[in-house]
Amino acid sequence: MTRIPHTQIADPTVTCATCAACCCQLEVMLITDTGVPDRFIDTDDWGGEVMLRLDDGWCAALDRDTMMCTIYEKRPLICREFEMGAPECIEERQGLATMYR
């Protein structure tokens, strides 16, 4: 049996149980009103509204214990369109995995 190093994704199938919340480190522009609470909104260098990210780079709405969104029902449009397991998701997961090599 061949062992796959832990930095490679053996099964690209992503579920809530295997989600690494990689997308929660990306800048998220708020381009529609979905009801994101004000405490999670920041202003970028160009004056646009974005999701607040904490000093560690993760989205402020991410629960660090469960790695799940605390405002899922009111999440921004970009988060709604970034589908779990889609090619963009897999690319971000692979990028995160190779970052720690």
Biopython code that builds the backbone (N, CA, C, O; Angstrom):
import numpy as np
from Bio.PDB.StructureBuilder import StructureBuilder

atoms = [
    (1, "MET", "N", (0.843, -1.171, 0.000)),
    (1, "MET", "CA", (0.000, 0.000, 0.000)),
    (1, "MET", "C", (0.892, 1.239, 0.000)),
    (1, "MET", "O", (1.838, 1.329, 0.783)),
    (2, "THR", "N", (0.593, 2.177, -0.866)),
    (2, "THR", "CA", (1.352, 3.416, -0.943)),
    (2, "THR", "C", (0.727, 4.452, -0.026)),
    (2, "THR", "O", (-0.478, 4.697, -0.085)),
    (3, "ARG", "N", (1.544, 5.058, 0.817)),
    (3, "ARG", "CA", (1.042, 6.111, 1.706)),
    (3, "ARG", "C", (1.157, 7.443, 0.993)),
    (3, "ARG", "O", (2.169, 7.732, 0.355)),
    (4, "ILE", "N", (0.140, 8.232, 1.104)),
    (4, "ILE", "CA", (0.131, 9.563, 0.518)),
    (4, "ILE", "C", (0.524, 10.543, 1.615)),
    (4, "ILE", "O", (-0.056, 10.520, 2.700)),
    (5, "PRO", "N", (1.508, 11.410, 1.342)),
    (5, "PRO", "CA", (1.899, 12.395, 2.360)),
    (5, "PRO", "C", (0.689, 13.219, 2.792)),
    (5, "PRO", "O", (-0.225, 13.460, 2.004)),
    (6, "HIS", "N", (0.697, 13.648, 4.050)),
    (6, "HIS", "CA", (-0.451, 14.362, 4.591)),
    (6, "HIS", "C", (-0.723, 15.689, 3.899)),
    (6, "HIS", "O", (-1.806, 16.250, 4.070)),
    (7, "THR", "N", (0.204, 16.201, 3.138)),
    (7, "THR", "CA", (-0.008, 17.463, 2.449)),
    (7, "THR", "C", (-0.724, 17.294, 1.118)),
    (7, "THR", "O", (-1.098, 18.284, 0.489)),
    (8, "GLN", "N", (-0.921, 16.055, 0.681)),
    (8, "GLN", "CA", (-1.669, 15.814, -0.548)),
    (8, "GLN", "C", (-3.075, 15.387, -0.189)),
    (8, "GLN", "O", (-3.297, 14.725, 0.825)),
    (9, "ILE", "N", (-4.016, 15.768, -1.019)),
    (9, "ILE", "CA", (-5.395, 15.399, -0.771)),
    (9, "ILE", "C", (-5.667, 14.082, -1.497)),
    (9, "ILE", "O", (-5.689, 14.028, -2.726)),
    (10, "ALA", "N", (-5.873, 13.025, -0.715)),
    (10, "ALA", "CA", (-6.100, 11.703, -1.291)),
    (10, "ALA", "C", (-7.462, 11.623, -1.954)),
    (10, "ALA", "O", (-7.597, 11.024, -3.021)),
    (11, "ASP", "N", (-8.461, 12.212, -1.346)),
    (11, "ASP", "CA", (-9.816, 12.169, -1.874)),
    (11, "ASP", "C", (-10.322, 13.602, -1.965)),
    (11, "ASP", "O", (-10.609, 14.219, -0.940)),
    (12, "PRO", "N", (-10.435, 14.138, -3.171)),
    (12, "PRO", "CA", (-10.842, 15.532, -3.309)),
    (12, "PRO", "C", (-12.310, 15.784, -2.978)),
    (12, "PRO", "O", (-12.777, 16.920, -3.070)),
    (13, "THR", "N", (-13.042, 14.741, -2.593)),
    (13, "THR", "CA", (-14.432, 14.932, -2.208)),
    (13, "THR", "C", (-14.466, 15.721, -0.911)),
    (13, "THR", "O", (-13.898, 15.311, 0.101)),
    (14, "VAL", "N", (-15.131, 16.838, -0.962)),
    (14, "VAL", "CA", (-15.193, 17.712, 0.200)),
    (14, "VAL", "C", (-16.605, 17.687, 0.757)),
    (14, "VAL", "O", (-17.578, 17.866, 0.025)),
    (15, "THR", "N", (-16.702, 17.466, 2.041)),
    (15, "THR", "CA", (-17.982, 17.500, 2.735)),
    (15, "THR", "C", (-17.835, 18.424, 3.935)),
    (15, "THR", "O", (-16.732, 18.884, 4.231)),
    (16, "CYS", "N", (-18.915, 18.694, 4.615)),
    (16, "CYS", "CA", (-18.832, 19.521, 5.823)),
    (16, "CYS", "C", (-17.870, 18.902, 6.835)),
    (16, "CYS", "O", (-17.199, 19.619, 7.578)),
    (17, "ALA", "N", (-17.805, 17.568, 6.861)),
    (17, "ALA", "CA", (-16.943, 16.890, 7.823)),
    (17, "ALA", "C", (-15.461, 17.000, 7.470)),
    (17, "ALA", "O", (-14.604, 16.874, 8.344)),
    (18, "THR", "N", (-15.156, 17.236, 6.184)),
    (18, "THR", "CA", (-13.748, 17.306, 5.785)),
    (18, "THR", "C", (-13.336, 18.692, 5.312)),
    (18, "THR", "O", (-12.220, 18.876, 4.827)),
    (19, "CYS", "N", (-14.216, 19.657, 5.447)),
    (19, "CYS", "CA", (-13.928, 21.011, 4.976)),
    (19, "CYS", "C", (-12.813, 21.628, 5.812)),
    (19, "CYS", "O", (-12.829, 21.553, 7.040)),
    (20, "ALA", "N", (-11.851, 22.237, 5.134)),
    (20, "ALA", "CA", (-10.747, 22.905, 5.832)),
    (20, "ALA", "C", (-10.990, 24.407, 5.944)),
    (20, "ALA", "O", (-10.132, 25.135, 6.444)),
    (21, "ALA", "N", (-12.135, 24.873, 5.490)),
    (21, "ALA", "CA", (-12.524, 26.289, 5.544)),
    (21, "ALA", "C", (-11.479, 27.202, 4.910)),
    (21, "ALA", "O", (-11.291, 28.339, 5.344)),
    (22, "CYS", "N", (-10.802, 26.697, 3.885)),
    (22, "CYS", "CA", (-9.770, 27.492, 3.195)),
    (22, "CYS", "C", (-10.331, 28.794, 2.652)),
    (22, "CYS", "O", (-9.664, 29.828, 2.680)),
    (23, "CYS", "N", (-11.556, 28.737, 2.160)),
    (23, "CYS", "CA", (-12.158, 29.935, 1.568)),
    (23, "CYS", "C", (-12.352, 31.025, 2.608)),
    (23, "CYS", "O", (-12.520, 32.191, 2.248)),
    (24, "CYS", "N", (-12.335, 30.683, 3.869)),
    (24, "CYS", "CA", (-12.528, 31.665, 4.938)),
    (24, "CYS", "C", (-11.278, 32.498, 5.198)),
    (24, "CYS", "O", (-11.255, 33.325, 6.110)),
    (25, "GLN", "N", (-10.244, 32.278, 4.396)),
    (25, "GLN", "CA", (-9.048, 33.117, 4.470)),
    (25, "GLN", "C", (-8.952, 34.048, 3.262)),
    (25, "GLN", "O", (-8.020, 34.846, 3.168)),
    (26, "LEU", "N", (-9.898, 33.951, 2.349)),
    (26, "LEU", "CA", (-9.900, 34.794, 1.159)),
    (26, "LEU", "C", (-10.600, 36.114, 1.463)),
    (26, "LEU", "O", (-11.453, 36.177, 2.348)),
    (27, "GLU", "N", (-10.237, 37.182, 0.724)),
    (27, "GLU", "CA", (-10.949, 38.436, 0.881)),
    (27, "GLU", "C", (-12.337, 38.281, 0.268)),
    (27, "GLU", "O", (-12.476, 37.801, -0.858)),
    (28, "VAL", "N", (-13.351, 38.685, 1.007)),
    (28, "VAL", "CA", (-14.731, 38.559, 0.559)),
    (28, "VAL", "C", (-15.338, 39.947, 0.456)),
    (28, "VAL", "O", (-15.571, 40.620, 1.460)),
    (29, "MET", "N", (-15.589, 40.362, -0.777)),
    (29, "MET", "CA", (-16.229, 41.658, -1.012)),
    (29, "MET", "C", (-17.732, 41.514, -0.821)),
    (29, "MET", "O", (-18.329, 40.513, -1.216)),
    (30, "LEU", "N", (-18.326, 42.519, -0.216)),
    (30, "LEU", "CA", (-19.771, 42.527, 0.003)),
    (30, "LEU", "C", (-20.403, 43.346, -1.119)),
    (30, "LEU", "O", (-20.394, 44.577, -1.093)),
    (31, "ILE", "N", (-20.951, 42.635, -2.103)),
    (31, "ILE", "CA", (-21.485, 43.318, -3.281)),
    (31, "ILE", "C", (-23.009, 43.333, -3.306)),
    (31, "ILE", "O", (-23.603, 43.998, -4.155)),
    (32, "THR", "N", (-23.643, 42.619, -2.397)),
    (32, "THR", "CA", (-25.093, 42.650, -2.250)),
    (32, "THR", "C", (-25.408, 42.672, -0.765)),
    (32, "THR", "O", (-24.556, 42.342, 0.059)),
    (33, "ASP", "N", (-26.606, 43.051, -0.428)),
    (33, "ASP", "CA", (-27.020, 43.081, 0.968)),
    (33, "ASP", "C", (-27.664, 41.747, 1.326)),
    (33, "ASP", "O", (-28.766, 41.434, 0.875)),
    (34, "THR", "N", (-26.965, 40.972, 2.140)),
    (34, "THR", "CA", (-27.522, 39.688, 2.577)),
    (34, "THR", "C", (-27.834, 39.716, 4.065)),
    (34, "THR", "O", (-28.274, 38.715, 4.631)),
    (35, "GLY", "N", (-27.608, 40.852, 4.694)),
    (35, "GLY", "CA", (-27.891, 40.951, 6.122)),
    (35, "GLY", "C", (-26.704, 40.619, 7.009)),
    (35, "GLY", "O", (-26.887, 40.322, 8.190)),
    (36, "VAL", "N", (-25.477, 40.663, 6.463)),
    (36, "VAL", "CA", (-24.283, 40.402, 7.280)),
    (36, "VAL", "C", (-24.279, 41.399, 8.443)),
    (36, "VAL", "O", (-24.366, 42.604, 8.206)),
    (37, "PRO", "N", (-24.183, 40.938, 9.673)),
    (37, "PRO", "CA", (-24.147, 41.849, 10.817)),
    (37, "PRO", "C", (-22.970, 42.825, 10.716)),
    (37, "PRO", "O", (-21.877, 42.450, 10.290)),
    (38, "ASP", "N", (-23.203, 44.061, 11.108)),
    (38, "ASP", "CA", (-22.190, 45.115, 11.012)),
    (38, "ASP", "C", (-20.872, 44.748, 11.673)),
    (38, "ASP", "O", (-19.815, 45.172, 11.205)),
    (39, "ARG", "N", (-20.908, 43.968, 12.751)),
    (39, "ARG", "CA", (-19.672, 43.636, 13.477)),
    (39, "ARG", "C", (-18.708, 42.786, 12.642)),
    (39, "ARG", "O", (-17.539, 42.631, 12.997)),
    (40, "PHE", "N", (-19.214, 42.229, 11.514)),
    (40, "PHE", "CA", (-18.379, 41.408, 10.642)),
    (40, "PHE", "C", (-17.971, 42.141, 9.362)),
    (40, "PHE", "O", (-17.380, 41.541, 8.465)),
    (41, "ILE", "N", (-18.281, 43.421, 9.277)),
    (41, "ILE", "CA", (-17.989, 44.194, 8.062)),
    (41, "ILE", "C", (-16.810, 45.129, 8.292)),
    (41, "ILE", "O", (-16.715, 45.782, 9.331)),
    (42, "ASP", "N", (-15.920, 45.185, 7.318)),
    (42, "ASP", "CA", (-14.753, 46.053, 7.346)),
    (42, "ASP", "C", (-14.738, 46.849, 6.039)),
    (42, "ASP", "O", (-15.494, 46.551, 5.114)),
    (43, "THR", "N", (-13.887, 47.846, 5.972)),
    (43, "THR", "CA", (-13.722, 48.638, 4.759)),
    (43, "THR", "C", (-12.314, 48.408, 4.234)),
    (43, "THR", "O", (-11.345, 48.520, 4.984)),
    (44, "ASP", "N", (-12.196, 48.085, 2.938)),
    (44, "ASP", "CA", (-10.867, 47.844, 2.372)),
    (44, "ASP", "C", (-10.179, 49.171, 2.029)),
    (44, "ASP", "O", (-10.745, 50.245, 2.230)),
    (45, "ASP", "N", (-8.966, 49.077, 1.517)),
    (45, "ASP", "CA", (-8.164, 50.263, 1.209)),
    (45, "ASP", "C", (-8.795, 51.163, 0.160)),
    (45, "ASP", "O", (-8.422, 52.331, 0.048)),
    (46, "TRP", "N", (-9.744, 50.643, -0.612)),
    (46, "TRP", "CA", (-10.381, 51.415, -1.677)),
    (46, "TRP", "C", (-11.781, 51.887, -1.291)),
    (46, "TRP", "O", (-12.494, 52.465, -2.111)),
    (47, "GLY", "N", (-12.170, 51.639, -0.043)),
    (47, "GLY", "CA", (-13.469, 52.099, 0.437)),
    (47, "GLY", "C", (-14.606, 51.119, 0.261)),
    (47, "GLY", "O", (-15.751, 51.434, 0.586)),
    (48, "GLY", "N", (-14.312, 49.930, -0.251)),
    (48, "GLY", "CA", (-15.351, 48.915, -0.432)),
    (48, "GLY", "C", (-15.584, 48.127, 0.845)),
    (48, "GLY", "O", (-14.690, 47.997, 1.681)),
    (49, "GLU", "N", (-16.785, 47.607, 0.987)),
    (49, "GLU", "CA", (-17.098, 46.783, 2.148)),
    (49, "GLU", "C", (-16.642, 45.348, 1.898)),
    (49, "GLU", "O", (-16.875, 44.778, 0.832)),
    (50, "VAL", "N", (-15.994, 44.789, 2.896)),
    (50, "VAL", "CA", (-15.504, 43.411, 2.849)),
    (50, "VAL", "C", (-15.801, 42.748, 4.183)),
    (50, "VAL", "O", (-16.094, 43.415, 5.176)),
    (51, "MET", "N", (-15.723, 41.437, 4.190)),
    (51, "MET", "CA", (-15.864, 40.719, 5.456)),
    (51, "MET", "C", (-14.628, 40.995, 6.304)),
    (51, "MET", "O", (-13.504, 40.993, 5.801)),
    (52, "LEU", "N", (-14.843, 41.228, 7.566)),
    (52, "LEU", "CA", (-13.759, 41.468, 8.512)),
    (52, "LEU", "C", (-12.944, 40.193, 8.690)),
    (52, "LEU", "O", (-13.494, 39.110, 8.890)),
    (53, "ARG", "N", (-11.640, 40.339, 8.615)),
    (53, "ARG", "CA", (-10.748, 39.219, 8.915)),
    (53, "ARG", "C", (-9.942, 39.590, 10.151)),
    (53, "ARG", "O", (-9.509, 40.732, 10.307)),
    (54, "LEU", "N", (-9.750, 38.632, 11.007)),
    (54, "LEU", "CA", (-9.006, 38.874, 12.239)),
    (54, "LEU", "C", (-7.505, 38.844, 11.970)),
    (54, "LEU", "O", (-7.078, 38.553, 10.852)),
    (55, "ASP", "N", (-6.719, 39.138, 12.975)),
    (55, "ASP", "CA", (-5.266, 39.218, 12.819)),
    (55, "ASP", "C", (-4.651, 37.932, 12.280)),
    (55, "ASP", "O", (-3.595, 37.969, 11.649)),
    (56, "ASP", "N", (-5.301, 36.796, 12.522)),
    (56, "ASP", "CA", (-4.770, 35.515, 12.037)),
    (56, "ASP", "C", (-5.125, 35.254, 10.570)),
    (56, "ASP", "O", (-4.717, 34.236, 10.010)),
    (57, "GLY", "N", (-5.882, 36.168, 9.939)),
    (57, "GLY", "CA", (-6.227, 36.034, 8.529)),
    (57, "GLY", "C", (-7.556, 35.353, 8.259)),
    (57, "GLY", "O", (-8.033, 35.370, 7.124)),
    (58, "TRP", "N", (-8.162, 34.757, 9.270)),
    (58, "TRP", "CA", (-9.429, 34.054, 9.088)),
    (58, "TRP", "C", (-10.596, 35.025, 9.203)),
    (58, "TRP", "O", (-10.512, 36.033, 9.904)),
    (59, "CYS", "N", (-11.678, 34.712, 8.511)),
    (59, "CYS", "CA", (-12.905, 35.495, 8.574)),
    (59, "CYS", "C", (-13.399, 35.570, 10.017)),
    (59, "CYS", "O", (-13.372, 34.580, 10.749)),
    (60, "ALA", "N", (-13.848, 36.755, 10.410)),
    (60, "ALA", "CA", (-14.331, 36.955, 11.781)),
    (60, "ALA", "C", (-15.602, 36.159, 12.066)),
    (60, "ALA", "O", (-15.912, 35.902, 13.229)),
    (61, "ALA", "N", (-16.340, 35.766, 11.034)),
    (61, "ALA", "CA", (-17.582, 35.009, 11.225)),
    (61, "ALA", "C", (-17.348, 33.505, 11.345)),
    (61, "ALA", "O", (-18.297, 32.748, 11.548)),
    (62, "LEU", "N", (-16.109, 33.068, 11.222)),
    (62, "LEU", "CA", (-15.796, 31.638, 11.303)),
    (62, "LEU", "C", (-15.640, 31.204, 12.754)),
    (62, "LEU", "O", (-14.860, 31.795, 13.501)),
    (63, "ASP", "N", (-16.373, 30.184, 13.150)),
    (63, "ASP", "CA", (-16.219, 29.598, 14.484)),
    (63, "ASP", "C", (-14.988, 28.711, 14.446)),
    (63, "ASP", "O", (-14.983, 27.695, 13.750)),
    (64, "ARG", "N", (-13.958, 29.067, 15.171)),
    (64, "ARG", "CA", (-12.682, 28.343, 15.113)),
    (64, "ARG", "C", (-12.767, 26.935, 15.696)),
    (64, "ARG", "O", (-11.941, 26.086, 15.359)),
    (65, "ASP", "N", (-13.742, 26.669, 16.559)),
    (65, "ASP", "CA", (-13.881, 25.334, 17.140)),
    (65, "ASP", "C", (-14.517, 24.350, 16.162)),
    (65, "ASP", "O", (-14.110, 23.190, 16.094)),
    (66, "THR", "N", (-15.502, 24.802, 15.415)),
    (66, "THR", "CA", (-16.206, 23.916, 14.492)),
    (66, "THR", "C", (-15.783, 24.118, 13.048)),
    (66, "THR", "O", (-16.091, 23.290, 12.190)),
    (67, "MET", "N", (-15.070, 25.226, 12.765)),
    (67, "MET", "CA", (-14.683, 25.623, 11.410)),
    (67, "MET", "C", (-15.918, 25.778, 10.523)),
    (67, "MET", "O", (-15.889, 25.454, 9.336)),
    (68, "MET", "N", (-16.995, 26.275, 11.116)),
    (68, "MET", "CA", (-18.224, 26.522, 10.381)),
    (68, "MET", "C", (-18.603, 27.992, 10.511)),
    (68, "MET", "O", (-18.241, 28.655, 11.483)),
    (69, "CYS", "N", (-19.331, 28.488, 9.528)),
    (69, "CYS", "CA", (-19.751, 29.877, 9.489)),
    (69, "CYS", "C", (-20.837, 30.136, 10.531)),
    (69, "CYS", "O", (-21.816, 29.395, 10.622)),
    (70, "THR", "N", (-20.650, 31.197, 11.312)),
    (70, "THR", "CA", (-21.640, 31.534, 12.334)),
    (70, "THR", "C", (-22.796, 32.358, 11.775)),
    (70, "THR", "O", (-23.799, 32.560, 12.459)),
    (71, "ILE", "N", (-22.665, 32.837, 10.533)),
    (71, "ILE", "CA", (-23.728, 33.623, 9.901)),
    (71, "ILE", "C", (-24.154, 32.973, 8.585)),
    (71, "ILE", "O", (-24.493, 33.664, 7.625)),
    (72, "TYR", "N", (-24.134, 31.662, 8.551)),
    (72, "TYR", "CA", (-24.364, 30.911, 7.315)),
    (72, "TYR", "C", (-25.614, 31.378, 6.566)),
    (72, "TYR", "O", (-25.561, 31.547, 5.347)),
    (73, "GLU", "N", (-26.711, 31.585, 7.246)),
    (73, "GLU", "CA", (-27.955, 32.002, 6.588)),
    (73, "GLU", "C", (-27.865, 33.419, 6.037)),
    (73, "GLU", "O", (-28.635, 33.781, 5.147)),
    (74, "LYS", "N", (-26.934, 34.231, 6.550)),
    (74, "LYS", "CA", (-26.775, 35.618, 6.100)),
    (74, "LYS", "C", (-25.418, 35.844, 5.445)),
    (74, "LYS", "O", (-24.968, 36.984, 5.332)),
    (75, "ARG", "N", (-24.760, 34.769, 5.013)),
    (75, "ARG", "CA", (-23.423, 34.886, 4.430)),
    (75, "ARG", "C", (-23.469, 35.685, 3.126)),
    (75, "ARG", "O", (-24.502, 35.731, 2.458)),
    (76, "PRO", "N", (-22.350, 36.312, 2.767)),
    (76, "PRO", "CA", (-22.293, 37.120, 1.547)),
    (76, "PRO", "C", (-22.526, 36.289, 0.289)),
    (76, "PRO", "O", (-22.370, 35.068, 0.294)),
    (77, "LEU", "N", (-22.903, 36.976, -0.785)),
    (77, "LEU", "CA", (-23.163, 36.330, -2.065)),
    (77, "LEU", "C", (-21.954, 35.531, -2.542)),
    (77, "LEU", "O", (-22.113, 34.412, -3.028)),
    (78, "ILE", "N", (-20.760, 36.081, -2.415)),
    (78, "ILE", "CA", (-19.553, 35.379, -2.868)),
    (78, "ILE", "C", (-19.406, 34.050, -2.131)),
    (78, "ILE", "O", (-19.028, 33.043, -2.731)),
    (79, "CYS", "N", (-19.700, 34.045, -0.847)),
    (79, "CYS", "CA", (-19.619, 32.800, -0.071)),
    (79, "CYS", "C", (-20.674, 31.799, -0.539)),
    (79, "CYS", "O", (-20.435, 30.591, -0.547)),
    (80, "ARG", "N", (-21.834, 32.308, -0.927)),
    (80, "ARG", "CA", (-22.905, 31.432, -1.418)),
    (80, "ARG", "C", (-22.526, 30.805, -2.758)),
    (80, "ARG", "O", (-22.881, 29.660, -3.037)),
    (81, "GLU", "N", (-21.803, 31.562, -3.583)),
    (81, "GLU", "CA", (-21.435, 31.075, -4.907)),
    (81, "GLU", "C", (-20.181, 30.201, -4.897)),
    (81, "GLU", "O", (-19.958, 29.450, -5.846)),
    (82, "PHE", "N", (-19.366, 30.277, -3.860)),
    (82, "PHE", "CA", (-18.154, 29.474, -3.747)),
    (82, "PHE", "C", (-18.577, 28.113, -3.222)),
    (82, "PHE", "O", (-18.664, 27.904, -2.012)),
    (83, "GLU", "N", (-18.835, 27.201, -4.126)),
    (83, "GLU", "CA", (-19.409, 25.917, -3.755)),
    (83, "GLU", "C", (-18.395, 24.939, -3.185)),
    (83, "GLU", "O", (-17.288, 24.789, -3.701)),
    (84, "MET", "N", (-18.796, 24.288, -2.122)),
    (84, "MET", "CA", (-17.965, 23.275, -1.502)),
    (84, "MET", "C", (-17.718, 22.142, -2.486)),
    (84, "MET", "O", (-18.664, 21.562, -3.017)),
    (85, "GLY", "N", (-16.448, 21.822, -2.733)),
    (85, "GLY", "CA", (-16.074, 20.746, -3.636)),
    (85, "GLY", "C", (-15.933, 21.166, -5.083)),
    (85, "GLY", "O", (-15.523, 20.358, -5.916)),
    (86, "ALA", "N", (-16.262, 22.414, -5.407)),
    (86, "ALA", "CA", (-16.116, 22.917, -6.778)),
    (86, "ALA", "C", (-14.624, 23.074, -7.090)),
    (86, "ALA", "O", (-13.802, 23.089, -6.174)),
    (87, "PRO", "N", (-14.268, 23.189, -8.363)),
    (87, "PRO", "CA", (-12.847, 23.315, -8.717)),
    (87, "PRO", "C", (-12.110, 24.428, -7.950)),
    (87, "PRO", "O", (-10.954, 24.251, -7.565)),
    (88, "GLU", "N", (-12.770, 25.564, -7.730)),
    (88, "GLU", "CA", (-12.127, 26.658, -6.990)),
    (88, "GLU", "C", (-11.845, 26.244, -5.550)),
    (88, "GLU", "O", (-10.806, 26.596, -4.991)),
    (89, "CYS", "N", (-12.753, 25.512, -4.962)),
    (89, "CYS", "CA", (-12.597, 25.008, -3.599)),
    (89, "CYS", "C", (-11.407, 24.038, -3.526)),
    (89, "CYS", "O", (-10.555, 24.151, -2.645)),
    (90, "ILE", "N", (-11.367, 23.098, -4.454)),
    (90, "ILE", "CA", (-10.276, 22.116, -4.479)),
    (90, "ILE", "C", (-8.937, 22.828, -4.663)),
    (90, "ILE", "O", (-7.947, 22.462, -4.028)),
    (91, "GLU", "N", (-8.901, 23.842, -5.525)),
    (91, "GLU", "CA", (-7.667, 24.599, -5.758)),
    (91, "GLU", "C", (-7.202, 25.292, -4.479)),
    (91, "GLU", "O", (-6.010, 25.284, -4.174)),
    (92, "GLU", "N", (-8.116, 25.883, -3.738)),
    (92, "GLU", "CA", (-7.751, 26.542, -2.479)),
    (92, "GLU", "C", (-7.247, 25.523, -1.462)),
    (92, "GLU", "O", (-6.283, 25.786, -0.743)),
    (93, "ARG", "N", (-7.897, 24.358, -1.398)),
    (93, "ARG", "CA", (-7.464, 23.304, -0.460)),
    (93, "ARG", "C", (-6.045, 22.842, -0.797)),
    (93, "ARG", "O", (-5.215, 22.652, 0.093)),
    (94, "GLN", "N", (-5.780, 22.664, -2.090)),
    (94, "GLN", "CA", (-4.447, 22.225, -2.502)),
    (94, "GLN", "C", (-3.411, 23.301, -2.197)),
    (94, "GLN", "O", (-2.288, 22.993, -1.796)),
    (95, "GLY", "N", (-3.787, 24.556, -2.386)),
    (95, "GLY", "CA", (-2.882, 25.659, -2.064)),
    (95, "GLY", "C", (-2.551, 25.693, -0.590)),
    (95, "GLY", "O", (-1.402, 25.928, -0.216)),
    (96, "LEU", "N", (-3.541, 25.460, 0.254)),
    (96, "LEU", "CA", (-3.316, 25.433, 1.699)),
    (96, "LEU", "C", (-2.428, 24.257, 2.085)),
    (96, "LEU", "O", (-1.557, 24.382, 2.945)),
    (97, "ALA", "N", (-2.656, 23.115, 1.442)),
    (97, "ALA", "CA", (-1.863, 21.915, 1.755)),
    (97, "ALA", "C", (-0.410, 22.105, 1.389)),
    (97, "ALA", "O", (0.472, 21.651, 2.119)),
    (98, "THR", "N", (-0.133, 22.769, 0.267)),
    (98, "THR", "CA", (1.255, 22.940, -0.158)),
    (98, "THR", "C", (1.940, 24.076, 0.582)),
    (98, "THR", "O", (3.168, 24.159, 0.586)),
    (99, "MET", "N", (1.172, 24.944, 1.203)),
    (99, "MET", "CA", (1.745, 26.071, 1.926)),
    (99, "MET", "C", (2.597, 25.595, 3.117)),
    (99, "MET", "O", (3.539, 26.281, 3.515)),
    (100, "TYR", "N", (2.274, 24.446, 3.675)),
    (100, "TYR", "CA", (2.980, 23.967, 4.862)),
    (100, "TYR", "C", (4.022, 22.884, 4.563)),
    (100, "TYR", "O", (4.436, 22.161, 5.469)),
    (101, "ARG", "N", (4.441, 22.769, 3.317)),
    (101, "ARG", "CA", (5.470, 21.778, 2.969)),
    (101, "ARG", "C", (6.815, 22.215, 3.450)),
    (101, "ARG", "O", (7.803, 21.509, 3.248)),
]
sb = StructureBuilder()
sb.init_structure("model")
sb.init_model(0)
sb.init_chain("A")
sb.init_seg("    ")
for serial, (resi, resn, name, xyz) in enumerate(atoms, 1):
    if name == "N":
        sb.init_residue(resn, " ", resi, " ")
    sb.init_atom(name, np.array(xyz, "f"), 0.0, 1.0, " ", f" {name:<3s}", serial, name[0])
structure = sb.get_structure()
